[in-house]
Amino acid sequence: MQLASERVLQWRGTLVLLRKEIIRFRKVSVQTVLAPVVSAVLFLIVFQHVLAGRIDLPIVFQHVLAGRIDLPGGVSYAAFLVPGLAMMALQQNAFANSSSSLTQSKVTGNLVFLLLTPLPAWSWFLGYVGGGVIRGLVVGIVVWLATLPLVWTWPLYPGYALAMLFIAALLMSALGLLAGLWADKWDQLSLFQSFLINPLTFLAGVFYSVQSLQEPWRSLAHGNPFFYMIDGLRWAFFGVSDAAAALDFAVSIGFCALVSLLCWQLLKRGWRIRH
């Protein structure tokens, strides 16, 4: 009976922490939701509409700026961009939510109030990561909806698309929590964002097909786990992609499970949060 009561209290605490994370990004929704949506739409306008006169959209091989881009299945370049932009926005915001929240608590010193609670490691994980997942999904879906007036794109496989979005949000939020555990100040978190997250995101095929790359860059791109999330979402929209859909799903969920397990184990040990 006592164990059941403790479980109920732990779940209540978890929901309170999750609610706090949701309220945190909702109160500054102009920064956390609207800003990345505007950035994604601007990317679409610049790469598609401003350069439309230089691109023969129906042709599979396209010339964009100085590079040659191989578009799969004859998909227009504007449509090709949309899944990549939505996934990029989701990845960056899911990561930013959990990483900035934990780092802010460390910097301001209010993390001690959470440490005084009897919440177990899984409560911390669900609370922080859950907030990042929700923010990432909201931003990713709103980015897609915002691009519909500019270029109509609808997923051929909605269930697969939702699964890839959820896996990507979970992975990036867990990775953000991992970065927040490691960082003790904003400079350290900025290093993580600038030298790991942003390069892996931009080099994952958001603006181009990796099949257009020469070796060894093509092989290196296939070693980037972020590529499989973007490629999987692109397959869900068009039924064509650079890699097999099953491989995209397997790599994404495997990497997600690995990062989540590592993050949970570090939380259990109190790594860099209990001194």
DRENNU-549394 format. One record per atom (N, C-alpha, C): residue in three letters; x, y, z. Coordinates in steps of 0.02 Angstrom, whole numbers, padded with zeros to 5 digits, always signed. Example, Ala and Ser with C-alpha at 12.3 -4.5 7.8 and 13.67 -1.06 7.14 Angstrom:
% residues 2
ALA+00660-00284+00390/ALA+00615-00225+00390/ALA+00660-00165+00390/SER+00642-00112+00354/SER+00684-00053+00357/SER+00645+00002+00394/
***
This chain:
% residues 275
MET+00041-00060+00000/MET+00000+00000+00000/MET+00043+00063+00000/GLN+00096+00062+00041/GLN+00141+00119+00045/GLN+00178+00129-00021/LEU+00199+00072-00052/LEU+00234+00076-00116/LEU+00189+00106-00170/ALA+00126+00085-00170/ALA+00078+00112-00219/ALA+00069+00187-00208/SER+00065+00208-00146/SER+00058+00279-00130/SER+00119+00319-00153/GLU+00178+00290-00144/GLU+00239+00324-00167/GLU+00239+00331-00242/ARG+00216+00279-00277/ARG+00213+00281-00351/ARG+00166+00336-00374/VAL+00110+00342-00341/VAL+00062+00394-00359/VAL+00093+00463-00350/LEU+00128+00473-00294/LEU+00160+00537-00282/LEU+00215+00551-00333/GLN+00252+00499-00351/GLN+00304+00508-00402/GLN+00275+00528-00469/TRP+00219+00496-00488/TRP+00188+00513-00551/TRP+00160+00584-00550/ARG+00133+00603-00493/ARG+00108+00672-00486/ARG+00165+00722-00493/GLY+00221+00706-00461/GLY+00280+00750-00466/GLY+00305+00754-00537/THR+00304+00697-00572/THR+00326+00696-00642/THR+00282+00740-00685/LEU+00216+00736-00674/LEU+00169+00777-00713/LEU+00178+00851-00697/VAL+00193+00867-00634/VAL+00205+00936-00616/VAL+00268+00963-00651/LEU+00321+00922-00652/LEU+00382+00942-00687/LEU+00370+00950-00762/LEU+00332+00904-00791/LEU+00316+00909-00862/LEU+00275+00972-00876/ARG+00227+00986-00833/ARG+00185+01046-00841/ARG+00228+01109-00836/LYS+00276+01108-00790/LYS+00321+01165-00784/LYS+00361+01177-00848/GLU+00384+01122-00878/GLU+00422+01128-00940/GLU+00379+01154-00997/ILE+00317+01133-01001/ILE+00272+01157-01053/ILE+00256+01231-01044/ILE+00241+01250-00982/ILE+00226+01321-00968/ILE+00287+01364-00983/ARG+00346+01338-00970/ARG+00408+01376-00981/ARG+00415+01397-01054/PHE+00406+01351-01101/PHE+00414+01371-01171/PHE+00351+01404-01199/ARG+00293+01390-01169/ARG+00231+01421-01194/ARG+00229+01495-01178/LYS+00258+01515-01121/LYS+00256+01585-01102/LYS+00298+01629-01148/VAL+00347+01600-01181/VAL+00389+01638-01229/VAL+00381+01606-01298/SER+00318+01594-01317/SER+00305+01559-01380/SER+00328+01597-01442/VAL+00333+01663-01437/VAL+00359+01702-01493/VAL+00431+01681-01508/GLN+00469+01668-01456/GLN+00539+01647-01464/GLN+00544+01573-01478/THR+00504+01532-01444/THR+00513+01460-01447/THR+00475+01427-01504/VAL+00422+01458-01529/VAL+00382+01428-01582/VAL+00381+01471-01645/LEU+00363+01535-01637/LEU+00356+01577-01696/LEU+00422+01590-01731/ALA+00475+01603-01693/ALA+00541+01619-01723/ALA+00567+01563-01767/PRO+00568+01500-01744/PRO+00592+01447-01789/PRO+00547+01435-01849/VAL+00482+01448-01842/VAL+00436+01441-01899/VAL+00453+01494-01952/VAL+00463+01556-01930/VAL+00481+01609-01977/VAL+00548+01594-02011/SER+00596+01568-01974/SER+00661+01552-02003/SER+00654+01498-02056/ALA+00614+01446-02042/ALA+00605+01392-02090/ALA+00570+01417-02154/VAL+00520+01459-02146/VAL+00485+01486-02204/VAL+00532+01530-02245/LEU+00575+01568-02212/LEU+00623+01609-02248/LEU+00673+01566-02287/PHE+00695+01511-02257/PHE+00738+01464-02293/PHE+00703+01440-02356/LEU+00639+01422-02350/LEU+00602+01398-02408/LEU+00596+01451-02462/ILE+00580+01513-02441/ILE+00572+01567-02489/ILE+00638+01581-02525/VAL+00693+01585-02487/VAL+00757+01601-02517/VAL+00780+01547-02566/PHE+00776+01484-02543/PHE+00802+01430-02584/PHE+00756+01411-02642/GLN+00692+01425-02635/GLN+00645+01406-02688/GLN+00621+01466-02729/HIS+00588+01513-02697/HIS+00555+01565-02735/HIS+00603+01618-02762/VAL+00653+01637-02724/VAL+00701+01686-02748/VAL+00743+01656-02805/LEU+00758+01590-02800/LEU+00800+01557-02850/LEU+00759+01518-02901/ALA+00693+01529-02901/ALA+00650+01489-02945/ALA+00669+01497-03019/GLY+00691+01557-03039/GLY+00709+01568-03109/GLY+00771+01531-03131/ARG+00811+01508-03083/ARG+00873+01472-03099/ARG+00864+01397-03094/ILE+00805+01374-03074/ILE+00795+01303-03061/ILE+00739+01276-03105/ASP+00753+01223-03141/ASP+00702+01190-03180/ASP+00671+01136-03136/LEU+00618+01153-03101/LEU+00594+01111-03047/LEU+00574+01040-03065/PRO+00542+01027-03123/PRO+00521+00959-03135/PRO+00578+00910-03149/ILE+00637+00935-03165/ILE+00693+00891-03182/ILE+00725+00864-03119/VAL+00744+00799-03121/VAL+00772+00767-03062/VAL+00837+00799-03041/PHE+00881+00813-03089/PHE+00945+00845-03073/PHE+00937+00920-03077/GLN+00953+00954-03022/GLN+00943+01026-03018/GLN+01009+01060-03002/HIS+01016+01122-03027/HIS+01074+01163-03009/HIS+01050+01217-02960/VAL+01077+01216-02901/VAL+01060+01265-02850/VAL+01125+01296-02825/LEU+01130+01362-02832/LEU+01192+01397-02815/LEU+01250+01365-02852/ALA+01302+01345-02817/ALA+01361+01318-02851/ALA+01361+01242-02852/GLY+01312+01211-02821/GLY+01313+01138-02814/GLY+01262+01104-02858/ARG+01271+01040-02868/ARG+01225+01000-02906/ARG+01184+00957-02858/ILE+01118+00961-02863/ILE+01075+00926-02815/ILE+01034+00873-02851/ASP+01037+00813-02826/ASP+01000+00757-02855/ASP+00934+00750-02818/LEU+00878+00766-02850/LEU+00813+00762-02818/LEU+00781+00695-02833/PRO+00763+00655-02783/PRO+00736+00589-02795/PRO+00666+00591-02823/GLY+00651+00547-02870/GLY+00583+00537-02893/GLY+00552+00595-02929/GLY+00590+00643-02952/GLY+00562+00700-02987/GLY+00523+00748-02942/VAL+00534+00745-02878/VAL+00500+00790-02831/VAL+00527+00861-02841/SER+00482+00911-02838/SER+00505+00979-02846/SER+00550+00998-02788/TYR+00595+01045-02800/TYR+00643+01063-02748/TYR+00609+01093-02688/ALA+00556+01133-02699/ALA+00519+01163-02643/ALA+00489+01109-02599/ALA+00457+01060-02630/ALA+00427+01005-02592/ALA+00481+00964-02557/PHE+00538+00954-02591/PHE+00593+00917-02563/PHE+00619+00950-02498/LEU+00617+01016-02496/LEU+00643+01052-02438/LEU+00599+01044-02376/VAL+00533+01039-02385/VAL+00486+01045-02329/VAL+00499+00993-02274/PRO+00504+00928-02288/PRO+00517+00881-02233/PRO+00583+00895-02197/GLY+00634+00914-02235/GLY+00698+00929-02204/GLY+00695+00989-02159/LEU+00659+01041-02180/LEU+00653+01101-02139/LEU+00612+01087-02076/ALA+00559+01048-02083/ALA+00517+01031-02025/ALA+00557+00990-01974/MET+00595+00941-02000/MET+00635+00899-01955/MET+00692+00939-01923/MET+00723+00983-01961/MET+00777+01024-01933/MET+00751+01068-01876/ALA+00694+01100-01887/ALA+00664+01142-01835/ALA+00646+01100-01773/LEU+00618+01041-01784/LEU+00601+00997-01729/LEU+00663+00977-01689/GLN+00716+00957-01724/GLN+00777+00935-01691/GLN+00807+00991-01648/GLN+00814+01049-01677/GLN+00846+01104-01641/GLN+00805+01126-01580/ASN+00739+01126-01586/ASN+00698+01151-01531/ASN+00688+01098-01476/ALA+00684+01035-01495/ALA+00680+00983-01444/ALA+00744+00982-01403/PHE+00801+00989-01437/PHE+00865+00992-01401/PHE+00869+01054-01357/ALA+00850+01111-01384/ALA+00857+01174-01348/ALA+00814+01175-01285/ASN+00755+01144-01287/ASN+00710+01149-01230/ASN+00739+01115-01168/SER+00757+01052-01174/SER+00782+01015-01115/SER+00851+01040-01094/SER+00894+01055-01142/SER+00962+01077-01124/SER+00962+01145-01089/SER+00924+01192-01116/SER+00923+01259-01086/SER+00887+01259-01018/SER+00836+01217-01011/SER+00800+01215-00948/SER+00843+01191-00891/LEU+00879+01135-00902/LEU+00922+01108-00849/LEU+00981+01154-00836/THR+01010+01181-00889/THR+01067+01227-00880/THR+01046+01290-00842/GLN+00988+01316-00858/GLN+00963+01375-00823/GLN+00953+01360-00749/SER+00927+01301-00733/SER+00918+01282-00663/SER+00985+01277-00627/LYS+01037+01253-00662/LYS+01103+01249-00632/LYS+01132+01319-00620/VAL+01127+01362-00671/VAL+01157+01428-00667/VAL+01124+01470-00613/THR+01057+01468-00610/THR+01021+01509-00561/THR+01022+01478-00491/GLY+01038+01414-00485/GLY+01042+01382-00420/GLY+00977+01353-00395/ASN+00923+01357-00436/ASN+00859+01330-00412/ASN+00852+01255-00423/LEU+00905+01223-00450/LEU+00902+01150-00459/LEU+00899+01115-00391/VAL+00923+01148-00339/VAL+00924+01118-00272/VAL+00853+01101-00248/PHE+00804+01141-00269/PHE+00735+01127-00248/PHE+00709+01063-00278/LEU+00732+01047-00339/LEU+00712+00984-00370/LEU+00750+00925-00339/LEU+00812+00938-00319/LEU+00852+00885-00287/LEU+00824+00866-00219/LEU+00789+00912-00187/LEU+00760+00898-00121/LEU+00698+00853-00125/THR+00670+00846-00184/THR+00610+00804-00192/THR+00630+00731-00197/PRO+00584+00685-00183/PRO+00600+00614-00188/PRO+00590+00586-00258/LEU+00589+00630-00309/LEU+00577+00606-00377/LEU+00635+00562-00401/PRO+00620+00504-00428/PRO+00673+00460-00454/PRO+00699+00484-00521/ALA+00748+00449-00548/ALA+00779+00470-00611/ALA+00730+00469-00668/TRP+00684+00419-00670/TRP+00638+00415-00726/TRP+00589+00474-00726/SER+00575+00502-00668/SER+00532+00561-00665/SER+00567+00622-00695/TRP+00630+00630-00678/TRP+00670+00684-00709/TRP+00671+00675-00785/PHE+00683+00615-00806/PHE+00688+00601-00878/PHE+00623+00617-00913/LEU+00567+00592-00887/LEU+00503+00603-00919/LEU+00483+00677-00917/GLY+00498+00711-00863/GLY+00480+00781-00857/GLY+00518+00826-00905/TYR+00585+00821-00903/TYR+00625+00863-00947/TYR+00619+00843-01020/VAL+00626+00778-01034/VAL+00623+00755-01103/VAL+00553+00763-01132/GLY+00503+00752-01090/GLY+00434+00760-01115/GLY+00420+00831-01138/GLY+00446+00881-01101/GLY+00437+00950-01121/GLY+00471+00964-01188/GLY+00531+00937-01198/GLY+00566+00945-01261/GLY+00530+00911-01318/VAL+00503+00852-01306/VAL+00466+00816-01358/VAL+00405+00857-01381/ILE+00368+00883-01333/ILE+00308+00922-01350/ILE+00327+00985-01389/ARG+00378+01021-01366/ARG+00399+01081-01402/ARG+00423+01063-01472/GLY+00463+01011-01478/GLY+00488+00991-01544/GLY+00433+00973-01592/LEU+00384+00933-01568/LEU+00328+00913-01610/LEU+00286+00973-01632/VAL+00274+01019-01584/VAL+00234+01079-01601/VAL+00269+01119-01655/VAL+00334+01132-01646/VAL+00371+01172-01694/VAL+00374+01138-01762/GLY+00390+01072-01762/GLY+00396+01036-01825/GLY+00331+01036-01865/ILE+00275+01023-01830/ILE+00211+01020-01865/ILE+00189+01089-01888/VAL+00201+01141-01847/VAL+00182+01209-01866/VAL+00224+01232-01926/VAL+00288+01213-01928/VAL+00329+01230-01986/VAL+00299+01200-02049/TRP+00281+01136-02047/TRP+00250+01104-02105/TRP+00185+01139-02125/LEU+00143+01155-02077/LEU+00079+01189-02092/LEU+00092+01258-02122/ALA+00144+01293-02098/ALA+00159+01360-02122/ALA+00184+01358-02194/THR+00213+01302-02216/THR+00237+01298-02285/THR+00183+01278-02335/LEU+00126+01255-02311/LEU+00073+01232-02357/LEU+00049+01285-02406/PRO+00041+01349-02384/PRO+00021+01399-02434/PRO+00073+01411-02488/LEU+00137+01395-02474/LEU+00190+01406-02523/LEU+00201+01346-02568/VAL+00196+01287-02539/VAL+00204+01225-02579/VAL+00164+01170-02544/TRP+00119+01139-02580/TRP+00076+01089-02551/TRP+00113+01023-02543/THR+00119+01000-02482/THR+00150+00935-02469/THR+00107+00898-02418/TRP+00093+00836-02432/TRP+00054+00795-02386/TRP+00085+00725-02382/PRO+00095+00699-02322/PRO+00130+00635-02316/PRO+00090+00577-02346/LEU+00125+00536-02384/LEU+00094+00476-02411/LEU+00083+00425-02356/TYR+00125+00426-02305/TYR+00122+00378-02250/TYR+00120+00417-02184/PRO+00062+00442-02164/PRO+00057+00485-02104/PRO+00080+00450-02040/GLY+00064+00385-02033/GLY+00084+00349-01973/GLY+00160+00346-01966/TYR+00194+00332-02021/TYR+00267+00330-02020/TYR+00295+00399-02006/ALA+00265+00450-02035/ALA+00288+00519-02024/ALA+00283+00538-01951/LEU+00226+00522-01919/LEU+00217+00538-01848/LEU+00267+00499-01805/ALA+00279+00436-01824/ALA+00327+00396-01786/ALA+00397+00425-01790/MET+00418+00446-01850/MET+00484+00475-01858/MET+00490+00542-01821/LEU+00437+00582-01823/LEU+00438+00645-01787/LEU+00445+00634-01712/PHE+00407+00586-01686/PHE+00410+00572-01614/PHE+00478+00544-01594/ILE+00505+00497-01633/ILE+00571+00469-01617/ILE+00625+00523-01619/ALA+00621+00567-01670/ALA+00671+00620-01676/ALA+00665+00669-01617/ALA+00604+00686-01597/ALA+00594+00732-01541/ALA+00619+00701-01476/LEU+00606+00637-01467/LEU+00629+00602-01407/LEU+00705+00598-01405/LEU+00735+00581-01461/LEU+00808+00576-01465/LEU+00841+00644-01451/MET+00816+00697-01484/MET+00848+00762-01477/MET+00837+00791-01407/SER+00778+00779-01378/SER+00766+00803-01311/SER+00810+00766-01260/ALA+00819+00701-01269/ALA+00864+00663-01225/ALA+00936+00686-01234/LEU+00955+00701-01296/LEU+01022+00727-01309/LEU+01031+00796-01277/GLY+00977+00836-01277/GLY+00979+00901-01245/GLY+00987+00894-01169/LEU+00952+00846-01141/LEU+00959+00835-01069/LEU+01029+00811-01052/LEU+01058+00771-01095/LEU+01127+00748-01086/LEU+01175+00808-01088/ALA+01163+00854-01135/ALA+01205+00915-01139/ALA+01195+00958-01077/GLY+01132+00962-01053/GLY+01119+01001-00993/GLY+01152+00971-00931/LEU+01157+00905-00927/LEU+01192+00873-00872/LEU+01266+00890-00874/TRP+01294+00891-00934/TRP+01366+00903-00941/TRP+01384+00976-00929/ALA+01342+01021-00953/ALA+01358+01093-00950/ALA+01344+01122-00881/ASP+01391+01163-00858/ASP+01381+01200-00795/ASP+01370+01274-00807/LYS+01380+01296-00870/LYS+01369+01367-00887/LYS+01349+01371-00960/TRP+01326+01429-00980/TRP+01298+01438-01047/TRP+01351+01428-01101/ASP+01413+01447-01087/ASP+01466+01439-01137/ASP+01476+01367-01156/GLN+01473+01323-01107/GLN+01482+01251-01121/GLN+01424+01224-01164/LEU+01364+01246-01148/LEU+01306+01225-01187/LEU+01310+01252-01258/SER+01334+01313-01266/SER+01342+01342-01332/SER+01392+01302-01374/LEU+01445+01277-01343/LEU+01493+01236-01379/LEU+01460+01172-01405/PHE+01420+01142-01364/PHE+01384+01081-01383/PHE+01338+01094-01442/GLN+01302+01150-01440/GLN+01255+01169-01493/GLN+01292+01186-01557/SER+01345+01225-01552/SER+01379+01252-01611/SER+01423+01201-01647/PHE+01454+01156-01608/PHE+01503+01111-01638/PHE+01479+01038-01645/LEU+01418+01025-01623/LEU+01391+00957-01632/LEU+01322+00958-01664/ILE+01274+00991-01632/ILE+01205+00988-01655/ILE+01196+01023-01722/ASN+01218+01085-01727/ASN+01208+01123-01789/ASN+01244+01091-01849/PRO+01309+01071-01843/PRO+01341+01039-01901/PRO+01307+00974-01922/LEU+01290+00932-01873/LEU+01258+00868-01890/LEU+01190+00880-01923/THR+01154+00932-01902/THR+01089+00947-01930/THR+01095+00972-02001/PHE+01138+01021-02012/PHE+01143+01052-02079/PHE+01176+01005-02130/LEU+01217+00957-02106/LEU+01251+00911-02151/LEU+01213+00845-02158/ALA+01150+00844-02138/ALA+01110+00783-02140/ALA+01064+00779-02201/GLY+01072+00824-02248/GLY+01032+00822-02309/GLY+00969+00862-02306/VAL+00969+00916-02266/VAL+00910+00959-02263/VAL+00898+00993-02330/PHE+00952+01019-02361/PHE+00946+01059-02421/PHE+00968+01023-02484/TYR+00988+00960-02478/TYR+01013+00923-02536/TYR+01005+00849-02524/SER+01008+00811-02578/SER+01009+00739-02573/SER+01082+00716-02564/VAL+01094+00672-02517/VAL+01163+00650-02505/VAL+01189+00608-02563/GLN+01144+00583-02606/GLN+01167+00545-02664/GLN+01204+00589-02714/SER+01196+00655-02708/SER+01232+00700-02753/SER+01303+00713-02730/LEU+01321+00690-02670/LEU+01387+00702-02643/LEU+01438+00652-02672/GLN+01500+00674-02677/GLN+01555+00631-02697/GLN+01583+00595-02636/GLU+01616+00540-02648/GLU+01650+00505-02594/GLU+01712+00545-02573/PRO+01730+00547-02508/PRO+01702+00508-02453/PRO+01644+00542-02418/TRP+01621+00600-02444/TRP+01569+00638-02409/TRP+01503+00600-02407/ARG+01489+00561-02460/ARG+01427+00523-02459/ARG+01427+00471-02403/SER+01482+00436-02395/SER+01487+00386-02342/SER+01485+00419-02273/LEU+01517+00477-02267/LEU+01516+00513-02203/LEU+01445+00535-02187/ALA+01407+00556-02238/ALA+01338+00577-02226/ALA+01296+00519-02201/HIS+01309+00459-02227/HIS+01272+00400-02203/HIS+01293+00379-02133/GLY+01349+00405-02109/GLY+01368+00393-02040/GLY+01339+00443-01991/ASN+01302+00491-02017/ASN+01270+00543-01975/ASN+01201+00519-01954/PRO+01189+00508-01890/PRO+01122+00482-01869/PRO+01066+00531-01883/PHE+01081+00596-01887/PHE+01029+00644-01902/PHE+01003+00636-01974/PHE+01045+00611-02018/PHE+01024+00600-02087/PHE+00965+00553-02092/TYR+00965+00500-02051/TYR+00913+00449-02056/TYR+00845+00475-02033/MET+00846+00523-01986/MET+00782+00552-01965/MET+00752+00595-02020/ILE+00794+00636-02051/ILE+00770+00679-02106/ILE+00751+00637-02166/ASP+00792+00588-02182/ASP+00778+00545-02240/ASP+00714+00504-02229/GLY+00703+00481-02167/GLY+00643+00443-02153/GLY+00580+00485-02160/LEU+00583+00547-02137/LEU+00525+00590-02144/LEU+00513+00607-02218/ARG+00566+00615-02255/ARG+00559+00629-02327/ARG+00526+00569-02363/TRP+00544+00508-02342/TRP+00513+00450-02372/TRP+00438+00447-02354/ALA+00422+00467-02292/ALA+00351+00466-02272/ALA+00310+00514-02314/PHE+00340+00568-02338/PHE+00304+00616-02379/PHE+00300+00594-02453/PHE+00355+00568-02480/PHE+00358+00557-02553/PHE+00364+00484-02574/GLY+00379+00440-02527/GLY+00388+00369-02545/GLY+00455+00356-02577/VAL+00499+00405-02581/VAL+00567+00397-02608/VAL+00615+00432-02561/SER+00675+00405-02556/SER+00725+00432-02510/SER+00793+00406-02529/ASP+00844+00430-02495/ASP+00913+00409-02510/ASP+00928+00340-02481/ALA+00899+00324-02424/ALA+00909+00259-02393/ALA+00842+00223-02387/ALA+00845+00159-02369/ALA+00783+00121-02361/ALA+00745+00145-02299/ALA+00678+00145-02304/ALA+00637+00169-02248/ALA+00648+00127-02185/ALA+00656+00062-02194/ALA+00668+00018-02136/ALA+00734+00035-02101/LEU+00785+00052-02142/LEU+00850+00070-02113/LEU+00844+00137-02077/ASP+00809+00185-02107/ASP+00798+00249-02074/ASP+00767+00240-02005/PHE+00715+00199-02002/PHE+00679+00188-01940/PHE+00723+00151-01889/ALA+00759+00099-01912/ALA+00800+00059-01866/ALA+00857+00100-01836/VAL+00891+00139-01877/VAL+00947+00180-01851/VAL+00921+00233-01804/SER+00866+00265-01822/SER+00838+00319-01780/SER+00817+00293-01712/ILE+00779+00238-01711/ILE+00755+00212-01647/ILE+00811+00181-01607/GLY+00861+00152-01641/GLY+00918+00124-01605/GLY+00960+00178-01571/PHE+00973+00232-01607/PHE+01011+00287-01579/PHE+00972+00321-01523/CYS+00906+00326-01532/CYS+00863+00355-01481/CYS+00866+00314-01417/ALA+00861+00248-01423/ALA+00863+00205-01365/ALA+00930+00210-01329/LEU+00985+00214-01368/LEU+01052+00218-01339/LEU+01061+00283-01299/VAL+01042+00339-01328/VAL+01050+00404-01295/VAL+01004+00408-01233/SER+00943+00383-01240/SER+00895+00385-01184/SER+00920+00342-01126/LEU+00946+00283-01140/LEU+00972+00240-01088/LEU+01032+00271-01053/LEU+01077+00301-01092/LEU+01135+00335-01063/LEU+01113+00392-01018/CYS+01066+00431-01042/CYS+01042+00489-01004/CYS+01009+00466-00939/TRP+00969+00414-00942/TRP+00935+00389-00882/TRP+00985+00363-00831/GLN+01037+00327-00854/GLN+01088+00301-00809/GLN+01127+00357-00774/LEU+01142+00410-00812/LEU+01178+00466-00783/LEU+01134+00503-00732/LEU+01069+00507-00746/LEU+01023+00537-00697/LEU+01020+00496-00633/LYS+01020+00430-00639/LYS+01019+00387-00580/LYS+01081+00397-00537/ARG+01137+00409-00569/ARG+01200+00420-00532/ARG+01205+00491-00506/GLY+01162+00536-00530/GLY+01167+00606-00510/GLY+01227+00640-00539/TRP+01247+00619-00600/TRP+01307+00644-00632/TRP+01303+00720-00644/ARG+01350+00756-00614/ARG+01357+00829-00622/ARG+01297+00869-00598/ILE+01253+00838-00559/ILE+01199+00876-00527/ILE+01200+00868-00452/ARG+01236+00817-00427/ARG+01245+00808-00355/ARG+01319+00812-00340/HIS+01339+00864-00306/HIS+01410+00875-00292/HIS+01426+00860-00219/
***
